[in-house]
């Protein structure tokens, strides 16, 4: 296939999608996809990245016609493994930072759950800029955690479960 537009069309057809269906997932209008496919408009690089992420396409194939259409699958950790990892990081934080971090995380999860059916928003819009937030460097020593503060916090995590 000679052009990026012809590869977009091949991808869309392989997925058995109309131009409108294909366009909805990448947040453009169906007419834009038509223009890409017939070569009357270029595919912006930002949209190339979005197409590749949305449809798991090899970027080199889409842009240059080289390699396979499908991108290599990326191993994603299980939800439990990710939570275990985050828990270990939280345990190393001073209580005040941990509390603020958990608050931000709860807020982001709540907003994510509320917006599942809506247009995605930038989560950073909801993080309040405040001097109350205390951010730690990777070089900071977290060994000196106040044990009294730890007892005040109720974790829902059971370390004995593997």
C-alpha positions as a printed Julia matrix, in Angstrom:
162×3 Matrix{Float64}:
   0.0     0.0    0.0
   1.48    3.23  -1.19
  -0.05    5.85   1.12
  -0.89    6.3    4.75
  -4.48    6.91   3.69
  -4.66    3.54   1.96
  -3.29    1.91   5.14
  -5.89    3.71   7.28
  -8.55    2.34   4.91
  -7.07   -1.18   5.09
  -7.04   -1.02   8.89
 -10.61    0.25   9.05
 -11.82   -2.47   6.68
  -9.96   -5.17   8.58
 -11.75   -4.02  11.73
 -15.1    -4.03   9.83
 -15.77   -0.41  10.81
 -17.46    2.37   8.91
 -15.59    5.66   8.58
 -17.84    7.15  11.25
 -17.27    4.25  13.68
 -13.51    4.4   13.1
 -13.54    8.18  13.55
 -15.5     8.13  16.82
 -12.82    6.17  18.67
 -10.09    8.59  17.6
 -12.28   11.67  18.15
 -12.54   13.02  14.62
 -15.46   13.27  12.2
 -16.15   10.6    9.6
 -15.44   13.07   6.81
 -11.91   13.51   8.12
 -11.27    9.77   7.81
 -12.67    9.9    4.28
 -10.28   12.74   3.39
  -7.34   10.76   4.79
  -8.32    7.66   2.87
  -8.73    9.41  -0.48
  -5.56   11.44   0.01
  -7.16   14.88   0.03
  -5.9    15.57   3.58
  -2.77   14.43   5.42
  -3.0    12.41   8.62
  -1.48   14.6   11.36
   1.22   12.88  13.39
  -0.77   13.37  16.61
  -3.63   11.4   15.06
  -1.21    8.7   13.91
  -0.26    8.15  17.55
  -3.92    8.1   18.59
  -4.82    5.59  15.84
  -1.92    3.35  16.84
  -2.9     3.43  20.51
  -6.63    3.04  19.91
  -6.38    0.2   17.42
  -3.07   -1.42  18.51
  -1.36   -0.69  15.22
   2.36   -0.74  14.47
   3.29    2.92  13.89
   6.01    2.04  11.37
   3.44    0.1    9.34
   0.91    2.94   9.41
   3.4     5.7    8.54
   5.84    3.89   6.25
   4.15    0.62   5.27
   6.93   -1.4    6.94
   6.44   -4.39   9.2
   3.22   -5.94  10.4
  -0.06   -4.07  10.82
  -0.57   -5.15  14.44
   1.64   -3.77  17.16
   3.32   -6.09  19.63
   1.26   -6.64  22.76
   2.61   -4.95  25.87
   2.5    -6.91  29.11
   0.28   -5.1   31.59
   0.51   -6.05  35.27
  -2.58   -7.42  36.91
  -4.7    -5.08  39.02
  -3.63   -6.89  42.21
   0.07   -6.67  41.3
  -0.29   -2.94  40.59
  -2.09   -2.37  43.92
   0.58   -4.35  45.78
   3.28   -2.19  44.18
   1.47    1.05  45.06
   0.92   -0.17  48.62
   4.66   -0.8   49.05
   5.41    2.73  47.81
   2.8     4.25  50.12
   4.28    2.46  53.14
   7.61    4.21  52.56
   6.06    7.68  52.57
   5.73    9.89  55.64
   2.16    9.81  56.91
   1.3    13.38  55.87
   2.46   12.79  52.29
   0.76    9.38  52.2
  -2.54   10.88  53.34
  -2.41   13.63  50.71
  -1.41   11.12  48.01
  -4.28    8.79  48.88
  -6.68   11.74  48.8
  -5.54   12.72  45.31
  -5.74    9.1   44.13
  -9.27    8.66  45.53
 -10.36   11.87  43.83
  -8.91   10.78  40.48
 -10.54    7.34  40.7
 -13.89    8.87  41.62
 -13.72   11.34  38.75
 -12.62    8.57  36.37
 -15.57    6.39  37.41
 -17.98    9.3   36.94
 -16.59   10.14  33.49
 -16.43    6.67  31.94
 -19.18    7.45  29.44
 -18.13   11.05  28.86
 -15.33   12.68  26.92
 -12.01   12.01  28.67
 -10.68   14.94  30.66
  -7.2    15.82  31.75
  -6.96   14.55  35.36
  -4.36   17.18  36.18
  -7.13   19.79  35.92
  -8.46   18.53  39.25
  -5.27   18.63  41.25
  -5.37   21.73  43.38
  -2.19   23.73  43.55
  -1.45   24.16  47.19
   1.5    24.56  49.46
  -0.17   21.93  51.66
   1.07   19.23  49.29
   4.46   17.98  50.25
   6.22   16.11  47.46
   9.15   13.86  48.12
  12.16   13.22  45.98
  13.32    9.73  45.07
  16.44   10.56  47.1
  14.48   11.25  50.3
  14.89    8.81  53.19
  11.52    7.36  54.17
  12.78    5.14  56.97
  11.76    7.62  59.67
   7.98    7.18  59.63
   6.12    8.17  62.76
   4.65    4.9   64.07
   1.83    6.78  65.86
   0.71    8.25  62.55
   0.7     4.81  60.92
  -1.64    3.41  63.57
  -4.14    6.19  62.84
  -4.48    5.14  59.23
  -6.72    2.19  58.37
  -5.37    0.12  55.47
  -7.74   -2.28  53.7
  -4.79   -4.36  52.56
  -3.93   -7.68  54.14
  -0.24   -8.49  53.74
  -0.78  -12.22  54.38
  -2.85  -12.67  51.19
  -0.72  -13.59  48.2
